[in-house]
Amino acid sequence: MNILYLDCYAGISGDMTVGALLDLGVPLEHLRSELDKLGLPQGSYELSTSHTERLHMPALKFDVAVHDHHTHRHYAGIDAMIAGSGLSEPVREKSRRIFRRLAEAEALVHGVAIDEVHFHEVGAIDSIVDIVAVAICLEYLQVERIHVSALPLGSGFVETAHGRLPVPAPATAELLKGVPVHGECGPGERVTPTGAAIVAALANGFGKQPSMVLEKMGYGAGGKDFPDCPNIVRAFLGRNAETVDQADDVIVVEANIDDSTAEVIGYAMERLFEDGALDVFFTPIQMKKNRPGVMVSFLCRPEQLDHLAQLVLTETSAIGLRHYQAGRIILQRQIIEQQTEFGPVRFKKVFDRSGTFLRVSPEYEDCRRVAREKGIPCRDVMERLQAAGVSET
């Protein structure tokens, strides 16, 4: 299991996070080619990186030069653009999750419905690129869990499209609910709305660095120089230090429902996956008064329970649910990309409890993409790629 730890002693922003992930080894050309799938206007932006220093500490600076200065977009438009893009499903899911957290915070602060939210700074092309770039880099690095240090709140004021606001800005403060924060830093905006949304949407844990076998370190520079500390996010990438045969405690949540439509329950499944549920499944059941019903079940981490349970109670007609702790045994998995007759395709390699290679299979999303692009039955694509994957092992 690949673990990423973000040390945000100086704060966090979207460009700092991307810079740190690129510094871990993500090729800039790979990022460019993946971002092209987003469908933003041709020539509307340009990516670049540069090596710099913050208080004599070296780091990588990531920049997005915007040529299309469209100042704001609706949340619904951004979500639809990402959902309809050619990006992989994991990248789309993470990107949409980040933007949804942003939209929920903005909607609450401004007292409007989510679909009515207008993004200003975070709706500009550079912020869209930052958010989607983070998801692309995480997929390339095969990151499975993210832990984040406590975040500095900062102080003073910041100029925004809504005027001069105190630090942290209202939407940023809303996103930081439930996140460990501290005031042990100098003045200035230390956490941007984009940085807060990335952490709120993707972090699996907070606090001290988890136990890991450290493999790489990346340093992403912010755009400002702070006198009290180097304005850098440090990214530590490593493997789980435990055995290959992972012991993993999860929460199982269940709700019996007999008065919601299939559309409502199906939408609830989409939302649960978007907000980080580990798995979601339905079971047909027979309920009282001879009513056919469905048991909605999902797996999550303990820290996700309150949020995901509230989502089920809000999105369905359930008036209660039950939950209990369960253990899982997880075999080690590795995602690799190899050239095939259809071009680059990702494969999942699985290892048995002793760490010996067990099997390999093509990723479904890539099989689906190839089938649509080539006009070949998906079943045939899967069989041909399965044979290719086995021959390469």
C-alpha positions in Angstrom: 0.0 0.0 0.0 1.5 3.4 -1.0 1.0 6.1 1.6 1.5 9.8 1.1 2.1 12.1 4.0 1.8 15.8 3.4 3.8 17.9 5.9 2.0 21.3 5.7 3.9 23.2 8.4 3.8 26.4 6.3 0.3 25.7 4.9 -1.1 24.3 1.7 -2.4 25.4 -1.7 -3.2 23.7 -5.0 0.0 24.7 -6.8 2.2 23.7 -3.8 0.6 20.3 -3.7 1.1 19.7 -7.4 4.7 20.9 -7.2 5.4 18.4 -4.4 3.8 15.5 -6.3 5.7 16.4 -9.5 8.9 16.5 -7.4 8.1 12.9 -6.3 8.6 11.8 -9.9 5.5 12.5 -12.0 6.6 13.5 -15.5 5.3 17.0 -16.5 4.6 15.6 -20.0 2.4 12.9 -18.5 0.5 15.6 -16.6 0.1 17.7 -19.8 -1.2 14.8 -21.8 -3.7 13.8 -19.1 -5.0 17.4 -18.6 -5.6 17.6 -22.4 -8.4 15.1 -21.8 -10.2 17.6 -19.6 -11.3 19.5 -22.7 -10.4 23.1 -21.6 -10.2 25.5 -24.5 -7.1 24.9 -26.7 -4.3 27.3 -25.8 -6.1 28.6 -22.7 -3.2 27.7 -20.4 0.4 26.6 -20.3 2.2 24.5 -17.6 5.7 25.0 -16.4 8.0 24.1 -13.5 11.1 25.7 -12.1 13.5 24.9 -9.3 13.5 27.6 -6.6 14.3 28.2 -2.9 12.2 29.4 0.0 14.5 30.6 2.9 17.4 28.7 1.3 15.4 25.4 1.1 15.1 24.0 -2.5 11.7 23.1 -3.9 9.8 22.8 -7.2 7.5 25.6 -8.2 4.5 24.6 -10.4 2.9 27.4 -12.5 -0.1 27.7 -14.7 0.0 30.6 -17.2 -3.6 31.4 -18.0 -4.4 32.9 -21.5 -8.1 32.6 -21.1 -9.0 34.9 -18.2 -12.6 33.7 -17.7 -13.1 34.7 -14.1 -15.8 32.4 -12.8 -17.8 29.2 -13.6 -20.8 27.4 -12.1 -20.1 24.4 -10.0 -22.5 22.4 -12.1 -20.6 23.3 -15.3 -17.2 22.3 -13.8 -18.7 19.0 -12.5 -20.2 18.2 -15.9 -16.9 19.0 -17.7 -14.9 16.6 -15.4 -17.6 13.9 -15.5 -17.7 14.0 -19.3 -13.9 14.1 -19.8 -11.7 11.3 -21.1 -9.8 11.1 -17.7 -9.8 7.8 -15.9 -12.6 7.1 -13.4 -10.4 7.4 -10.3 -9.1 10.8 -11.5 -12.6 12.0 -12.3 -14.0 10.8 -8.9 -11.3 12.5 -6.9 -11.5 15.8 -8.9 -15.3 15.9 -8.6 -15.1 15.1 -4.8 -12.8 18.0 -4.3 -15.0 20.4 -6.2 -18.1 19.2 -4.4 -16.5 19.9 -1.0 -15.7 23.4 -2.3 -19.3 23.9 -3.6 -20.8 22.7 -0.3 -18.7 25.2 1.6 -19.5 28.1 -0.7 -23.2 27.3 -0.7 -23.3 27.2 3.1 -21.3 30.5 3.4 -23.4 32.4 0.9 -26.8 30.7 1.7 -27.5 29.4 -1.8 -28.1 26.0 -3.4 -25.1 24.0 -4.6 -26.1 24.3 -8.2 -26.2 28.1 -7.9 -22.7 28.4 -6.6 -20.4 30.6 -8.8 -16.7 29.9 -8.3 -14.5 33.0 -8.7 -10.8 32.2 -7.8 -11.4 28.5 -7.7 -13.4 28.6 -10.9 -10.5 30.0 -12.9 -8.6 27.8 -15.2 -5.5 27.7 -13.0 -7.4 26.4 -10.0 -9.3 23.8 -12.2 -5.9 22.6 -13.5 -4.5 22.5 -9.9 -7.3 20.3 -8.6 -7.4 17.9 -11.5 -3.6 17.8 -11.6 -3.5 16.6 -8.0 -5.8 13.7 -8.9 -3.7 12.8 -11.9 -0.5 12.8 -9.9 -2.0 10.7 -7.1 -3.1 8.1 -9.7 0.4 8.1 -11.4 2.1 7.6 -8.0 -0.5 4.8 -7.1 -1.3 6.5 -3.8 -3.8 4.6 -1.7 -3.9 6.5 1.5 -3.2 10.2 2.4 -2.3 11.5 5.8 -1.9 15.3 6.5 -0.3 17.2 9.3 -2.2 19.8 11.3 -2.7 23.0 9.3 -1.7 26.6 10.3 -4.6 28.9 10.3 -2.7 32.1 9.4 -4.0 35.6 10.2 -4.6 39.0 8.6 -6.6 39.7 5.5 -6.8 38.5 1.9 -8.2 40.2 -1.2 -10.8 38.1 -3.0 -13.6 38.5 -5.6 -15.9 39.1 -2.6 -13.7 41.9 -1.2 -11.2 42.0 1.7 -11.8 39.0 3.9 -10.2 37.8 7.2 -7.8 34.8 7.1 -8.9 32.1 6.9 -11.6 33.2 4.4 -15.1 32.0 5.3 -15.3 29.1 2.8 -11.8 28.0 3.8 -12.8 28.0 7.5 -15.8 25.9 6.6 -13.7 23.4 4.8 -11.4 23.1 7.8 -14.1 21.8 10.1 -13.0 18.5 11.5 -9.4 19.2 10.4 -6.6 19.7 13.1 -5.4 23.3 12.9 -3.1 25.5 14.9 -2.0 29.1 15.3 1.7 28.6 15.6 2.7 30.6 12.5 3.1 34.2 11.3 0.5 36.3 9.5 -0.7 35.7 5.9 -2.9 33.3 4.1 -1.4 29.9 4.8 -4.2 27.6 3.6 -6.0 28.5 0.4 -9.6 27.3 -0.5 -8.2 24.9 -3.0 -5.6 23.5 -0.5 -8.3 23.2 2.2 -10.7 21.4 -0.3 -7.9 18.9 -1.3 -7.3 18.0 2.3 -10.9 17.9 3.3 -11.9 15.7 0.4 -8.9 13.3 0.2 -7.2 12.9 3.5 -7.6 9.6 5.3 -6.0 10.7 8.5 -4.4 13.7 10.3 -1.6 14.4 12.7 1.8 12.8 13.0 3.4 10.9 10.1 2.2 7.3 10.0 4.6 4.4 10.1 5.9 3.7 6.6 9.0 2.5 4.7 10.0 5.9 3.2 10.9 5.8 -0.5 10.7 9.4 -1.9 10.4 13.0 -0.8 9.0 15.9 -2.8 9.0 19.6 -2.1 6.4 22.0 -3.5 7.0 25.8 -3.3 4.3 28.4 -2.7 4.2 31.7 -4.4 5.1 33.8 -1.4 8.0 34.1 1.0 7.1 34.0 4.7 9.7 35.3 7.2 8.9 32.6 9.8 9.4 29.5 7.8 10.1 28.2 4.2 6.8 28.3 2.3 6.9 24.7 1.2 4.7 21.5 1.3 6.8 18.4 1.9 5.4 15.2 0.5 6.7 11.8 1.9 5.9 8.7 -0.2 6.3 5.3 1.2 5.0 1.8 1.6 3.0 0.4 4.5 5.5 -1.0 7.0 3.3 -3.8 8.1 3.1 -7.3 6.5 1.8 -7.9 3.0 -1.2 -9.6 4.6 -2.8 -6.3 5.8 -5.1 -6.2 8.8 -7.6 -3.4 8.1 -10.4 -2.3 10.4 -13.4 -0.8 8.7 -17.0 0.2 9.6 -19.9 -1.6 8.0 -23.1 0.5 7.8 -26.5 -0.8 6.8 -30.0 0.6 6.3 -33.2 -1.3 5.3 -35.3 0.7 2.9 -38.7 -0.1 1.3 -40.0 3.3 0.3 -37.3 4.9 -1.9 -37.2 4.6 -5.7 -34.5 2.9 -7.6 -33.3 6.2 -8.9 -33.0 7.7 -5.4 -31.0 4.7 -4.1 -28.8 4.6 -7.2 -28.0 8.3 -6.7 -27.1 7.6 -3.1 -24.6 5.0 -4.2 -23.0 7.5 -6.6 -22.7 10.1 -3.7 -21.3 7.5 -1.3 -18.5 6.5 -3.7 -17.8 10.2 -4.6 -17.4 11.0 -0.9 -14.9 8.2 -0.2 -16.9 5.0 0.7 -14.6 2.0 0.3 -17.5 -0.1 -1.1 -21.3 0.2 -1.6 -23.7 -2.6 -2.4 -27.4 -3.5 -2.4 -29.1 -6.6 -1.1 -32.8 -7.5 -1.9 -34.6 -8.2 1.4 -38.2 -9.0 2.5 -39.4 -6.5 5.1 -42.4 -6.3 7.4 -45.9 -6.2 6.0 -44.6 -8.4 3.1 -42.9 -5.5 1.4 -39.9 -6.1 -0.8 -37.1 -3.8 0.1 -33.4 -3.3 -0.3 -30.6 -3.2 2.3 -28.1 -0.4 1.5 -24.7 -1.3 2.8 -21.3 0.5 2.6 -17.8 0.2 4.0 -15.9 3.2 5.3 -13.1 4.3 7.6 -14.1 5.1 11.2 -13.4 8.8 10.6 -15.8 8.8 7.6 -18.8 7.3 9.5 -20.6 10.5 10.6 -20.4 12.2 7.2 -21.4 9.2 5.1 -24.2 8.1 7.5 -25.7 11.6 7.3 -25.5 11.4 3.5 -27.6 8.2 3.5 -30.1 9.7 5.9 -30.3 12.8 3.7 -30.4 11.3 0.2 -32.7 8.3 1.0 -35.9 7.8 3.0 -34.0 5.8 5.6 -34.8 7.0 9.2 -32.1 5.0 10.9 -29.1 2.8 10.2 -26.8 0.4 12.1 -23.1 0.1 12.0 -20.4 -2.2 13.4 -16.7 -2.7 13.1 -15.3 -5.4 10.9 -11.8 -6.6 9.9 -10.5 -7.2 6.4 -7.4 -9.0 5.1 -6.1 -7.2 2.0 -3.6 -8.7 -0.4 -0.9 -6.4 -1.8 -1.9 -4.8 -5.2 0.2 -2.9 -7.7 -1.0 -0.9 -10.7 1.3 -1.0 -13.6 1.0 0.5 -17.1 2.3 -1.5 -20.2 2.1 -1.1 -23.9 -0.4 -3.4 -25.7 -1.8 -3.7 -29.2 -4.4 -1.1 -28.1 -1.7 1.3 -26.7 -0.9 2.0 -23.0 -3.2 0.0 -20.6 -3.1 -0.3 -16.8 -3.0 -3.7 -15.2 -3.5 -4.8 -11.6 -1.0 -7.2 -10.2 -2.0 -9.1 -7.1 0.4 -10.9 -4.7 -0.4 -13.8 -2.3 0.0 -13.7 1.5 3.7 -14.5 1.2 4.3 -11.7 -1.3 4.6 -14.0 -4.3 3.0 -12.9 -7.6 -0.5 -14.4 -7.8 -2.4 -13.0 -10.9 -2.7 -10.0 -13.2 -5.8 -8.5 -14.8 -6.5 -5.4 -17.0 -8.2 -2.5 -15.4 -11.9 -2.4 -16.4 -12.0 1.4 -17.1 -9.2 1.0 -19.6 -11.0 -2.0 -21.2 -14.1 0.0 -21.4 -12.2 3.0 -23.0 -10.6 0.7 -25.6 -13.8 -1.0 -26.5 -15.5 2.4 -27.2 -12.6 3.8 -29.1 -12.0 0.7 -31.3 -15.7 -0.4 -31.6 -14.8 -3.9 -30.3 -16.9 -5.8 -27.8 -15.6 -5.2 -24.3 -15.5 -8.9 -23.6 -13.1 -9.4 -26.5 -10.9 -6.5 -25.3 -10.7 -8.0 -21.8 -9.8 -11.4 -23.1 -7.0 -10.1 -25.4 -5.6 -7.8 -22.7 -5.7 -10.6 -20.1 -3.6 -12.8 -22.4 -1.2 -9.9 -23.0 -0.9 -9.2 -19.3 -0.2 -12.8 -18.5 2.5 -13.1 -21.2 4.3 -10.0 -19.8 4.5 -11.4 -16.2 
